[in-house]
Amino acid sequence: MTIQEISEWLSRETQQGDFVRMSDEMMAAMTVEQAREVIKQFGANTLLLLPSAEIRFFEWLKERAPEVWNDLWQEDEVGNQAYVVALAHLEDLLPQGRGFPICDLQNQPNFYFTYKHILHEEAKPYVDAVLQKLEDGKQLSLAETFVLEIREKPLDIWRFAYNYKLDPEQAKAIVYELVEGGILQYTPSKDELSEYHVFGE
């Protein structure tokens, strides 16, 4: 689809209900540039139902970490619907994105990390060694893999656990190991985290 076709489709859909549903096929065909243009046009006022792959992830989260799921999605007294988010997250939701970020929990500690959380001075020898292992084709530990993941793009530990078939507590243990080793900073509160989180990083 062209950006004009996407824009016309969204204009029609926004008049039909409280939120829009994009098919998996439309998401897969959309480029990052198109997503950014759509966000500029519609992102401020349009709500979007998460794509099916994201819903599967959050259903897994509901089972494995219900306290986190409740913090994110529990219907409030107004009846807000789970899995409906601002269209401003569209780029994150494309197949090449990280998915909807878990980075602003109110009642649970956040475990969301960006490259800024890597203690660059202290962690440089560690990161250099990991990159060398990668270049040499050697197997990385989960902790080393996590550092490379957040070096590339921001990531929360629940997404990491889901992608690598771990229990969330295992992913938390990896974070604590890296913090104790002087590799990562940990900023669990929403306020602390705000200075680190930039969408699209």
C-alpha positions, -999 to 999 in steps of 0.1 A, spaced: 0 0 0 11 36 -7 11 61 21 -19 78 5 -38 45 6 -29 39 42 -39 74 51 -73 71 33 -79 37 50 -71 52 84 -94 82 78 -123 59 71 -115 35 100 -112 63 126 -148 72 118 -161 37 124 -152 32 161 -131 41 191 -100 24 177 -86 9 145 -75 -27 137 -47 -31 112 -43 -66 97 -10 -85 101 -6 -82 64 -9 -44 64 16 -42 93 41 -66 75 39 -45 43 44 -12 59 78 5 59 93 24 88 91 55 68 54 50 61 48 43 98 65 75 108 44 95 83 12 79 96 22 87 132 27 123 121 -8 124 106 -28 104 130 -7 95 161 -19 122 185 -56 113 184 -59 77 171 -60 44 190 -49 11 176 -56 -25 186 -23 -44 191 -15 -69 163 -20 -106 169 17 -113 177 17 -87 204 -15 -100 219 1 -134 221 30 -119 239 7 -101 264 -14 -132 270 19 -150 279 27 -121 302 -7 -124 318 1 -160 327 37 -156 337 37 -121 354 0 -112 362 10 -84 384 28 -67 355 -1 -74 331 -25 -59 357 -3 -28 359 -5 -23 322 -40 -35 311 -64 -39 340 -97 -23 330 -103 7 352 -136 23 362 -140 38 328 -137 4 311 -106 11 291 -99 -19 268 -68 -40 271 -45 -41 241 -55 -8 227 -27 17 225 -19 51 209 -10 49 172 22 68 182 35 33 189 30 20 154 68 19 145 74 -3 176 47 -26 164 60 -33 129 76 -68 125 111 -52 127 103 -33 159 106 -44 195 69 -44 202 49 -23 226 74 -12 253 69 -20 290 85 10 304 60 30 325 47 6 351 31 25 380 29 -2 407 56 -26 397 93 -20 392 103 -14 356 129 -36 340 134 -16 308 169 -9 294 185 12 267 221 15 256 224 44 280 220 20 309 253 3 299 280 18 321 302 26 291 335 34 309 333 4 333 316 -20 308 338 -13 278 362 -43 284 331 -65 289 313 -53 258 345 -55 237 350 -91 248 314 -100 240 318 -85 205 350 -104 200 332 -137 210 304 -128 185 329 -122 157 347 -155 165 314 -174 163 315 -184 200 283 -190 219 272 -161 241 258 -164 276 223 -150 282 238 -121 300 261 -113 271 232 -116 247 210 -93 268 238 -66 267 241 -68 229 203 -67 226 199 -35 246 230 -21 229 211 -24 196 176 -13 207 157 -7 240 142 -38 255 123 -49 287 131 -81 304 97 -96 298 101 -93 261 136 -108 264 123 -137 284 95 -143 259 119 -142 229 145 -165 246 119 -189 262 129 -180 298 110 -175 330 107 -138 338 125 -145 371 155 -159 351 156 -126 331 155 -106 363 184 -126 376 204 -118 345 198 -81 352 209 -84 388 241 -102 377 249 -74 352 242 -47 378 263 -64 404 291 -68 378 292 -31 371 279 -35 336 244 -20 339 226 7 358 191 -2 369 163 25 371 131 8 382 109 37 388 90 55 359 104 88 369 140 75 369 135 57 336 121 87 318 155 102 311 166 70 294 137 61 273 134 76 238 110 59 214 127 48 182 161 44 197 
